[in-house]
Amino acid sequence: MTLHTPKIAGAAGRPIIRQLDETAINRIAAGEVVERPASAVKELVENALDAGASRITIDYTDGGKTLIRVADDGCGMTAADLPLALARHATSKIDGSDLLDIRSFGFRGEALPSLGAVGRLTITSRTPGEEAAQITCDGGHITHAKPAALTRGTVVELRDLFHATPARLKFLRTDRAESQAIHEVVKRLAMAEPTVGFTLSEITQDGPRSILRLDPEPGDLFDALHRRLTRLLGQDFTANAMPIDATRDGLSLVGYAALPTYSRGSSTQQYLFVNGRPVTDRLLYGALRAAYFDVLSRDRHPAAVLNLIVDPSRVDVNVHPAKAEVRFREPDAARSLLITALRTALSGAGHRASTTVASATLAAFRPEMPSQATLAAAFAAQAPQGFAEAPQARIAEPLAQPVVEASATTHPLGAARAQLHENWIIAQTADGIVIVDQHAAHERLVYERLKAELATKGIVRQPLLIPEIVTLSPADAALILSATGALSEAGLIIEPFGGTAIALTETPAILGPVNGAALLRDILDELADSGHSALTRARIDAVLSRMACHGSIRSGRQMRPEEMNALLREMESTPNSGQCNHGRPTYVELKLHDIERLFGRR
């Protein structure tokens, strides 16, 4: 089937090139800037932040389709400024001389005219020392500014979004889905600016319904961000998050990253920013995944809120009108900083595991509330019985206690007291107990030992008797040859073999026989996707993980008290020992007050 488009023919029957009017231009531009109501909220809230607002109020109706109103206490605009604010490519953020020194959210001068082109837009503003003024734009038609009543700041009201382009309305989702998207946009911007207050409300027939209320957070960056994240992501996240503060090659990374045992089933708790701007950058998300790759299974996702601070001249934010994508001048430096900072933090966390592991364990211990029928059956079963019918009580034999020093309970993982079912070590701490999975714990210890040994001795390469020749496309051959340095560090040696052929001459000895063609094509897929390949190193680590699994203490083996305590001490001094090679916890810690509550003693 062919797509036929109408043509406006000239005298010779050829199409005529004509200049589109301003209204059509604005509506076309609006299609890039304003995809849905959440996009409009994003643009308006970013304008408020650029205006220096300390408090921002967002109201919406019907998922933002009927009404979006954003009010701020920022610097405001004069009556003379308002017509310029609705002109395309008019902005106060930059002077146009340097597009590589952008230090504000907005800079393109497209948001307000785009919104006015597809909806009914009203702007009311007042700057200190001036009278308030108001201007409207309906479907691209702008009125003259007129006096208005406003104390300070700016109020932008957008009604009937896409009424001028009704076809776009058909592609919007349900009110609930659009409302959720607005909530997510405000949440991300609130993370980026924890010292600014945000109020989000839905206007319904019964009046305003508060969705989110965040007061400005005082204190330094980490304190303010910690409190803001507690409000937005919950106490569980901040209680199990590691502060990240790293600088390298002129780049800085700040924020919080969660422990591996606080992993999620999806990537919904991954929030990445560049100079405070929320971004969806594949390179950064890939680096985040790579930093956790040997402490999480493939179906689990890390949780993190991270801001990469970089000189504006080293990052291009003018990639797309939505400004959600960026391009780094040195992408490898950004990726390396993120991976190094997170792995350093994970190693520094040592044997620490998330508190949610203990919470889940306690929840499993708590019995469900019995139904009325169950209670009746229980009372019937407890009816008085004759002494002859009463079952004989069985007295348990006393358990043998491992002989340990009393001071051993002061260690973080305590002193071993027993081994249950030849797999679970029970240790006593100063204020609770610890239950250790002996196989999972020892597997992680052996794995970390093998990795350290490999890092010290280097990767042993195995020369191939007959090099494997792989023919690629010109683009693929150039791409994989550009990564020869990184592949060599991982033990993989490739060389050009004339034309577009590649010769694989050496492979990591620990991998044994490999399918060179399949391996190179997998690496190419990863390079094309993220610009970097850690596939060979990941395969080596997978081999080490399997070796650790086979070389560790197996379930079913009885351990002596001194062996159990030695295992606990080594866990305390080994990085990442809080989870096994697959991301599962190696131990659970229960506090005395939690155990006492289980038995109704508190």
C-alpha positions as CSV (number, residue, x, y, z in Angstrom):
1,M,0.0,0.0,0.0
2,T,1.3,3.4,-0.9
3,L,0.7,6.6,1.0
4,H,-0.7,9.4,-1.3
5,T,-0.3,12.9,-0.1
6,P,-2.0,15.9,-1.7
7,K,0.2,18.3,-3.6
8,I,-0.3,21.9,-4.4
9,A,0.6,22.1,-8.1
10,G,2.0,25.1,-9.9
11,A,1.7,26.0,-13.6
12,A,4.1,23.3,-14.6
13,G,2.4,20.7,-12.4
14,R,5.2,20.7,-9.8
15,P,4.7,21.2,-6.0
16,I,5.0,24.8,-4.8
17,I,7.2,25.6,-1.8
18,R,5.3,28.0,0.4
19,Q,6.0,29.6,3.8
20,L,3.8,28.3,6.6
21,D,2.1,30.9,8.8
22,E,3.1,31.5,12.4
23,T,0.2,29.6,13.8
24,A,1.0,26.4,11.8
25,I,4.6,26.7,12.8
26,N,3.8,27.0,16.5
27,R,1.5,24.0,16.3
28,I,4.1,21.8,14.6
29,A,6.7,22.9,17.2
30,A,4.2,22.1,20.0
31,G,4.1,18.5,18.8
32,E,7.7,18.2,19.8
33,V,7.6,20.1,23.1
34,V,4.2,19.1,24.4
35,E,3.5,15.4,24.0
36,R,1.0,15.1,26.9
37,P,-0.2,17.2,29.9
38,A,2.8,16.1,31.9
39,S,5.0,17.7,29.3
40,A,3.2,21.0,29.8
41,V,3.6,20.7,33.6
42,K,7.3,20.0,33.2
43,E,7.9,23.1,31.1
44,L,5.9,25.4,33.4
45,V,7.5,24.1,36.6
46,E,11.0,24.4,35.0
47,N,10.2,28.0,34.1
48,A,9.1,28.7,37.7
49,L,12.4,27.2,39.0
50,D,14.4,29.3,36.5
51,A,12.5,32.3,37.9
52,G,14.0,31.6,41.4
53,A,10.8,30.4,43.0
54,S,10.9,29.1,46.5
55,R,7.4,27.6,46.4
56,I,5.5,26.3,43.4
57,T,1.8,25.2,43.4
58,I,0.5,22.9,40.6
59,D,-3.2,22.3,40.1
60,Y,-4.8,20.2,37.4
61,T,-8.2,18.8,36.3
62,D,-9.0,15.6,34.3
63,G,-5.4,14.5,34.1
64,G,-4.4,18.0,32.9
65,K,-6.6,17.8,29.8
66,T,-9.0,20.4,31.0
67,L,-6.9,22.6,33.3
68,I,-3.2,23.0,34.3
69,R,-2.3,25.9,36.6
70,V,1.2,26.6,37.9
71,A,1.7,29.4,40.4
72,D,5.1,30.5,41.8
73,D,6.7,33.2,43.9
74,G,9.6,33.9,41.5
75,C,10.9,37.1,40.0
76,G,7.8,37.6,37.8
77,M,7.5,39.6,34.5
78,T,6.4,43.1,33.5
79,A,3.6,44.0,31.1
80,A,6.2,44.7,28.5
81,D,7.7,41.2,29.0
82,L,4.5,39.3,28.5
83,P,4.2,39.6,24.7
84,L,7.8,38.6,24.3
85,A,7.3,35.5,26.5
86,L,4.7,34.3,24.0
87,A,7.0,34.9,21.0
88,R,8.9,31.9,19.7
89,H,12.6,31.7,20.5
90,A,12.4,34.6,22.9
91,T,14.0,33.8,26.3
92,S,15.7,35.4,29.3
93,K,17.8,32.3,30.0
94,I,20.5,32.8,27.4
95,D,21.7,35.6,25.0
96,G,22.4,33.2,22.1
97,S,26.1,33.8,22.1
98,D,27.1,30.4,23.7
99,L,24.9,27.4,23.5
100,L,27.5,25.4,25.4
101,D,27.1,27.4,28.7
102,I,23.5,26.6,29.6
103,R,22.9,26.8,33.4
104,S,19.1,26.9,33.4
105,F,16.3,24.3,32.8
106,G,14.8,26.2,29.8
107,F,16.7,28.1,27.1
108,R,14.9,27.4,23.8
109,G,12.0,29.9,24.1
110,E,9.5,27.4,22.7
111,A,7.4,26.2,25.7
112,L,4.9,29.1,26.2
113,P,4.2,29.8,22.5
114,S,3.8,26.1,21.9
115,L,1.3,25.8,24.8
116,G,-0.6,28.9,23.5
117,A,-0.7,27.3,20.0
118,V,-2.5,24.2,21.2
119,G,-4.5,25.4,24.2
120,R,-6.0,28.4,25.9
121,L,-3.2,30.0,27.8
122,T,-3.4,32.8,30.4
123,I,-0.3,34.4,32.1
124,T,-0.6,36.7,35.0
125,S,2.6,38.1,36.5
126,R,4.0,40.8,38.7
127,T,7.6,41.8,39.3
128,P,8.7,43.8,42.4
129,G,8.1,47.5,41.9
130,E,5.6,47.1,39.0
131,E,1.9,46.5,38.6
132,A,0.6,43.1,37.8
133,A,-0.4,42.3,34.2
134,Q,-2.2,39.6,32.3
135,I,-2.0,38.3,28.7
136,T,-3.9,35.4,26.9
137,C,-3.2,33.3,23.9
138,D,-5.9,31.1,22.4
139,G,-4.9,28.7,19.6
140,G,-2.0,31.0,18.7
141,H,-4.0,34.3,18.8
142,I,-2.4,36.7,21.4
143,T,-4.3,39.5,23.1
144,H,-2.8,42.7,24.4
145,A,-1.5,42.8,28.0
146,K,-4.0,44.3,30.5
147,P,-3.8,45.1,34.3
148,A,-4.5,42.3,36.7
149,A,-4.5,41.5,40.4
150,L,-1.5,39.5,41.8
151,T,0.7,39.9,44.8
152,R,3.9,38.5,43.4
153,G,5.4,35.9,41.1
154,T,3.6,34.3,38.1
155,V,0.5,32.3,37.5
156,V,0.2,30.3,34.3
157,E,-3.2,28.8,33.5
158,L,-3.6,26.4,30.6
159,R,-7.1,25.3,29.7
160,D,-8.4,22.8,27.1
161,L,-5.1,21.4,26.1
162,F,-5.0,20.4,22.4
163,H,-8.3,22.0,21.7
164,A,-6.7,23.6,18.6
165,T,-5.2,20.2,17.5
166,P,-8.1,17.7,18.4
167,A,-6.3,14.8,16.7
168,R,-3.7,14.8,19.5
169,L,-6.5,14.3,22.1
170,K,-7.2,10.8,20.6
171,F,-3.7,9.7,21.6
172,L,-3.8,10.7,25.2
173,R,-4.3,8.0,27.8
174,T,-6.9,7.8,30.6
175,D,-7.2,10.6,33.2
176,R,-5.6,8.4,35.8
177,A,-2.6,7.6,33.6
178,E,-2.1,11.2,32.7
179,S,-2.4,12.2,36.4
180,Q,0.2,9.6,37.3
181,A,2.6,11.1,34.7
182,I,2.1,14.6,36.1
183,H,2.9,13.2,39.6
184,E,6.1,11.6,38.3
185,V,7.3,14.8,36.6
186,V,6.7,16.8,39.7
187,K,8.4,14.2,41.9
188,R,11.6,14.2,39.7
189,L,11.8,18.0,39.8
190,A,11.2,18.0,43.5
191,M,14.2,15.7,43.9
192,A,16.3,18.0,41.7
193,E,15.4,21.0,43.9
194,P,15.0,19.9,47.5
195,T,15.2,23.5,48.9
196,V,12.0,24.4,46.9
197,G,8.5,23.7,48.2
198,F,6.0,21.9,45.9
199,T,2.2,21.5,46.2
200,L,0.4,19.3,43.7
201,S,-3.4,19.1,43.8
202,E,-6.2,17.7,41.6
203,I,-9.2,19.9,41.2
204,T,-12.4,17.8,41.4
205,Q,-16.1,18.5,41.6
206,D,-15.8,18.1,45.4
207,G,-12.9,20.6,45.6
208,P,-9.2,20.4,45.5
209,R,-7.6,17.0,46.5
210,S,-4.0,17.2,47.7
211,I,-1.7,14.8,45.9
212,L,1.7,16.0,47.1
213,R,2.8,18.6,49.6
214,L,6.5,19.2,50.1
215,D,7.9,22.1,52.2
216,P,11.4,23.5,51.4
217,E,14.0,21.4,53.1
218,P,16.7,23.2,55.1
219,G,20.3,22.3,55.6
220,D,23.1,21.3,53.2
221,L,22.6,19.3,50.0
222,F,22.8,15.8,51.5
223,D,20.6,16.6,54.5
224,A,18.0,18.4,52.4
225,L,18.0,15.6,49.7
226,H,17.8,12.9,52.4
227,R,14.7,14.4,53.9
228,R,13.1,15.1,50.5
229,L,13.8,11.5,49.4
230,T,12.3,10.2,52.6
231,R,9.1,12.0,51.8
232,L,9.0,10.9,48.2
233,L,10.4,7.4,48.2
234,G,9.8,6.4,51.8
235,Q,11.8,5.6,54.9
236,D,12.8,2.2,53.5
237,F,14.8,3.8,50.7
238,T,16.7,6.3,52.7
239,A,17.4,3.8,55.6
240,N,19.0,1.4,53.0
241,A,20.7,4.0,50.8
242,M,24.4,4.8,50.7
243,P,25.4,8.5,50.2
244,I,27.4,9.0,47.0
245,D,29.9,11.9,46.8
246,A,32.7,11.4,44.3
247,T,34.8,13.6,42.0
248,R,37.0,12.5,39.1
249,D,38.3,14.1,35.9
250,G,36.5,17.3,36.7
251,L,33.1,15.5,37.1
252,S,31.2,15.1,40.3
253,L,28.5,12.5,41.3
254,V,26.3,13.1,44.3
255,G,23.1,11.5,45.6
256,Y,22.1,8.2,47.1
257,A,22.2,4.6,45.9
258,A,20.5,1.7,47.6
259,L,22.0,-1.5,48.9
260,P,21.8,-4.5,46.6
261,T,19.4,-6.3,48.9
262,Y,17.0,-3.4,48.5
263,S,16.6,-4.1,44.8
264,R,13.4,-3.7,42.9
265,G,11.5,-5.7,40.3
266,S,11.7,-2.9,37.8
267,S,13.7,0.3,37.2
268,T,11.0,2.6,38.5
269,Q,13.2,3.8,41.4
270,Q,16.1,5.0,39.2
271,Y,16.3,8.8,39.0
272,L,19.3,10.2,37.2
273,F,20.1,13.9,36.7
274,V,22.7,16.0,34.9
275,N,23.4,19.3,36.6
276,G,20.0,19.0,38.3
277,R,18.2,18.3,35.0
278,P,16.2,15.0,34.9
279,V,17.5,12.9,32.0
280,T,16.8,9.6,30.4
281,D,20.3,8.8,29.2
282,R,21.1,5.2,28.1
283,L,24.8,5.6,28.9
284,L,24.1,6.5,32.5
285,Y,21.4,3.9,33.0
286,G,23.8,1.3,31.5
287,A,26.6,2.4,33.9
288,L,24.2,2.1,36.8
289,R,23.3,-1.4,35.8
290,A,27.0,-2.3,35.3
291,A,28.0,-1.1,38.8
292,Y,25.6,-3.6,40.3
293,F,26.0,-6.4,37.8
294,D,27.8,-8.9,40.1
295,V,25.6,-8.2,43.2
296,L,22.2,-8.5,41.5
297,S,20.5,-11.1,39.5
298,R,19.4,-10.1,35.9
299,D,15.8,-9.8,36.9
300,R,16.4,-7.3,39.7
301,H,17.1,-3.5,39.4
302,P,19.0,-1.2,41.7
303,A,17.4,1.9,43.2
304,A,19.3,5.2,43.1
305,V,18.9,9.0,42.9
306,L,22.1,10.4,41.4
307,N,23.1,13.8,40.0
308,L,26.1,14.1,37.7
309,I,27.6,17.6,37.9
310,V,29.6,18.5,34.9
311,D,30.8,21.8,33.4
312,P,28.1,22.9,30.9
313,S,30.7,23.1,28.1
314,R,31.3,19.3,28.4
315,V,27.7,18.3,27.9
316,D,25.2,19.2,25.2
317,V,21.6,19.5,26.5
318,N,20.3,21.0,23.2
319,V,19.7,17.5,21.6
320,H,15.9,17.5,21.7
321,P,13.2,20.0,22.4
322,A,12.1,18.1,25.5
323,K,15.6,18.4,26.9
324,A,15.5,14.9,28.4
325,E,18.4,13.6,26.4
326,V,22.0,14.8,26.7
327,R,25.3,14.1,24.9
328,F,28.6,14.1,26.8
329,R,31.9,15.3,25.3
330,E,33.7,12.5,27.2
331,P,31.1,9.8,27.7
332,D,33.7,7.3,29.0
333,A,34.6,9.7,31.8
334,A,31.0,10.0,32.9
335,R,30.4,6.2,32.8
336,S,33.7,5.5,34.6
337,L,32.9,7.9,37.4
338,L,29.4,6.4,38.0
339,I,30.6,2.8,38.0
340,T,33.7,3.5,40.2
341,A,31.8,5.6,42.7
342,L,29.0,3.1,43.1
343,R,31.3,0.1,43.4
344,T,33.4,1.9,46.0
345,A,30.3,2.6,48.0
346,L,29.1,-1.0,47.7
347,S,32.5,-2.2,48.9
348,G,32.5,0.2,51.8
349,A,29.1,-1.1,52.8
350,G,30.9,-4.4,53.7
351,H,28.5,-7.0,55.1
352,R,25.6,-4.5,55.5
353,A,22.2,-5.8,54.2
354,S,19.0,-3.8,53.9
355,T,16.6,-3.5,56.8
356,T,13.8,-4.7,54.5
357,V,15.2,-8.2,54.7
358,A,14.5,-8.3,58.5
359,S,11.1,-6.7,58.0
360,A,10.1,-9.3,55.5
361,T,11.3,-12.1,57.8
362,L,9.3,-10.7,60.7
363,A,6.2,-10.4,58.5
364,A,6.6,-14.1,57.6
365,F,6.7,-15.0,61.3
366,R,3.5,-13.1,62.1
367,P,0.5,-15.4,61.8
368,E,-2.6,-14.3,59.8
369,M,-5.6,-13.3,61.8
370,P,-7.8,-16.4,62.2
371,S,-11.3,-16.4,60.9
372,Q,-14.3,-17.0,63.1
373,A,-14.6,-20.6,62.0
374,T,-11.0,-21.2,62.8
375,L,-11.4,-19.7,66.3
376,A,-14.5,-21.9,66.9
377,A,-12.5,-25.0,65.9
378,A,-9.6,-23.9,68.1
379,F,-11.9,-23.4,71.2
380,A,-13.5,-26.8,70.6
381,A,-10.1,-28.4,70.4
382,Q,-9.2,-26.8,73.8
383,A,-12.2,-28.4,75.6
384,P,-11.2,-30.0,78.9
385,Q,-10.0,-33.5,78.6
386,G,-9.6,-36.3,81.1
387,F,-6.2,-36.8,82.6
388,A,-6.0,-40.2,81.0
389,E,-6.6,-38.7,77.6
390,A,-4.2,-35.8,77.9
391,P,-1.1,-36.3,75.7
392,Q,2.2,-36.9,77.4
393,A,4.4,-33.9,77.3
394,R,7.7,-34.5,75.6
395,I,10.7,-32.9,77.3
396,A,13.3,-31.7,74.8
397,E,16.9,-32.6,75.3
398,P,19.2,-29.7,76.2
399,L,21.0,-28.2,73.2
400,A,24.8,-28.2,73.2
401,Q,26.1,-24.6,73.3
402,P,29.2,-23.7,71.3
403,V,31.9,-22.5,73.5
404,V,32.7,-18.9,72.6
405,E,34.0,-15.8,74.3
406,A,31.4,-13.5,75.8
407,S,33.0,-10.6,74.0
408,A,32.3,-12.2,70.6
409,T,28.7,-11.0,70.8
410,T,29.9,-7.4,70.4
411,H,30.9,-8.1,66.8
412,P,28.4,-6.9,64.2
413,L,27.4,-10.4,63.3
414,G,27.8,-11.7,66.8
415,A,28.9,-15.1,68.1
416,A,27.7,-18.4,66.7
417,R,25.4,-20.3,69.0
418,A,24.0,-23.2,66.9
419,Q,23.7,-24.7,63.4
420,L,20.2,-25.7,62.3
421,H,19.5,-28.2,59.5
422,E,23.1,-28.2,58.6
423,N,22.7,-24.9,56.7
424,W,21.6,-22.1,59.0
425,I,24.0,-20.6,61.5
426,I,22.3,-18.9,64.5
427,A,24.5,-16.1,66.0
428,Q,23.8,-14.0,69.1
429,T,24.6,-10.2,68.9
430,A,24.6,-7.6,71.6
431,D,20.9,-6.7,70.9
432,G,19.5,-9.5,68.8
433,I,20.2,-12.6,66.7
434,V,21.6,-13.2,63.2
435,I,20.6,-16.1,60.9
436,V,23.2,-16.9,58.3
437,D,22.9,-19.0,55.1
438,Q,26.2,-20.7,55.3
439,H,26.4,-21.7,51.7
440,A,25.4,-18.3,50.3
441,A,27.7,-16.5,52.6
442,H,30.7,-18.6,51.9
443,E,30.0,-18.5,48.1
444,R,30.3,-14.7,48.2
445,L,33.5,-14.9,50.3
446,V,35.1,-17.3,47.8
447,Y,33.9,-15.2,44.9
448,E,35.4,-12.0,46.3
449,R,38.7,-13.9,47.0
450,L,38.8,-15.1,43.4
451,K,38.2,-11.6,42.0
452,A,40.9,-10.1,44.2
453,E,43.3,-12.8,43.1
454,L,42.5,-12.2,39.5
455,A,42.9,-8.4,39.9
456,T,46.3,-9.0,41.4
457,K,47.6,-11.5,38.9
458,G,45.8,-10.2,35.8
459,I,43.7,-12.1,33.3
460,V,45.7,-15.0,31.7
461,R,45.2,-15.1,28.0
462,Q,45.1,-18.2,25.8
463,P,46.5,-17.8,22.3
464,L,44.5,-19.6,19.7
465,L,46.4,-22.1,17.5
466,I,44.4,-21.0,14.5
467,P,43.0,-17.4,14.8
468,E,39.2,-17.2,14.3
469,I,38.4,-15.0,11.3
470,V,35.0,-13.1,11.5
471,T,33.8,-11.0,8.6
472,L,31.7,-8.0,9.6
473,S,30.1,-5.1,7.9
474,P,32.4,-2.0,7.5
475,A,30.5,-0.1,10.3
476,D,30.7,-3.1,12.7
477,A,34.4,-3.7,12.0
478,A,35.2,-0.1,12.7
479,L,33.1,-0.1,15.9
480,I,34.7,-3.2,17.4
481,L,38.2,-2.1,16.4
482,S,37.7,1.1,18.3
483,A,37.2,-0.9,21.5
484,T,40.4,-3.0,21.2
485,G,42.0,-1.4,24.2
486,A,39.1,-2.2,26.5
487,L,38.8,-5.7,25.1
488,S,42.5,-6.3,25.6
489,E,42.2,-5.5,29.3
490,A,39.5,-8.2,29.5
491,G,41.8,-10.7,27.9
492,L,40.3,-10.6,24.3
493,I,42.8,-9.8,21.5
494,I,41.5,-8.8,18.1
495,E,43.3,-7.6,15.0
496,P,42.2,-6.3,11.6
497,F,42.6,-9.0,8.9
498,G,42.1,-7.1,5.8
499,G,38.9,-5.5,4.4
500,T,36.2,-5.9,7.0
501,A,37.5,-9.1,8.5
502,I,38.5,-9.4,12.1
503,A,41.0,-11.9,13.5
504,L,40.4,-13.2,17.1
505,T,43.9,-14.3,18.2
506,E,43.6,-14.6,22.1
507,T,40.8,-15.3,24.6
508,P,40.7,-15.4,28.4
509,A,42.0,-18.7,29.5
510,I,39.4,-19.0,32.3
511,L,36.6,-19.1,29.7
512,G,37.9,-22.2,28.0
513,P,36.8,-22.8,24.4
514,V,34.6,-19.9,23.1
515,N,32.5,-19.3,20.0
516,G,34.4,-16.3,18.7
517,A,31.9,-15.1,16.1
518,A,29.0,-15.3,18.6
519,L,31.1,-13.5,21.3
520,L,32.1,-10.7,18.9
521,R,28.5,-10.1,17.7
522,D,27.2,-10.0,21.3
523,I,29.9,-7.4,22.1
524,L,28.9,-5.4,19.0
525,D,25.3,-5.4,20.2
526,E,26.4,-4.0,23.5
527,L,28.6,-1.4,21.9
528,A,25.8,-0.3,19.7
529,D,23.4,-0.1,22.6
530,S,25.5,1.7,25.2
531,G,28.8,2.6,23.6
532,H,30.8,0.3,25.9
533,S,31.1,-3.4,26.4
534,A,31.7,-5.2,29.6
535,L,30.5,-8.5,28.2
536,T,33.9,-10.3,28.3
537,R,34.6,-9.2,31.9
538,A,31.0,-10.2,32.8
539,R,31.6,-13.7,31.4
540,I,34.8,-14.0,33.4
541,D,33.0,-13.0,36.5
542,A,30.3,-15.5,35.8
543,V,32.9,-18.3,35.6
544,L,34.4,-17.1,38.9
545,S,30.9,-17.1,40.4
546,R,30.4,-20.7,39.3
547,M,33.8,-21.7,40.7
548,A,32.9,-20.0,44.0
549,C,29.6,-21.9,44.1
550,H,31.3,-25.3,43.7
551,G,34.2,-24.4,46.0
552,S,32.1,-23.1,48.9
553,I,30.7,-24.8,52.0
554,R,27.7,-26.9,50.9
555,S,24.3,-27.1,52.5
556,G,24.1,-30.2,54.7
557,R,27.7,-29.9,56.1
558,Q,28.0,-29.8,59.9
559,M,30.3,-27.0,61.1
560,R,32.3,-26.7,64.3
561,P,31.8,-23.6,66.5
562,E,35.2,-22.2,65.5
563,E,34.4,-22.6,61.8
564,M,31.1,-20.8,62.2
565,N,32.7,-17.9,64.0
566,A,35.5,-17.7,61.5
567,L,32.9,-17.4,58.7
568,L,31.2,-14.6,60.6
569,R,34.4,-12.7,61.1
570,E,35.4,-13.0,57.4
571,M,31.9,-11.8,56.4
572,E,32.5,-8.7,58.5
573,S,35.7,-7.9,56.7
574,T,34.7,-8.7,53.1
575,P,33.0,-6.3,50.7
576,N,29.5,-7.2,49.4
577,S,29.2,-10.1,51.8
578,G,25.6,-9.0,52.7
579,Q,24.3,-10.7,49.5
580,C,25.3,-13.8,47.6
581,N,26.5,-13.7,43.9
582,H,22.8,-13.6,42.8
583,G,21.8,-10.7,44.9
584,R,20.0,-12.7,47.6
585,P,20.7,-11.8,51.3
586,T,23.3,-14.0,53.1
587,Y,21.9,-13.2,56.5
588,V,18.9,-11.8,58.4
589,E,19.3,-9.8,61.6
590,L,16.4,-9.6,64.1
591,K,16.5,-7.2,67.0
592,L,15.4,-8.3,70.5
593,H,12.5,-5.8,70.6
594,D,11.2,-7.2,67.3
595,I,11.4,-10.7,68.6
596,E,9.7,-9.7,71.9
597,R,6.8,-8.1,69.9
598,L,6.3,-11.4,68.0
599,F,5.6,-13.0,71.4
600,G,3.4,-10.2,72.6
601,R,5.9,-9.0,75.2
602,R,5.9,-5.5,74.0
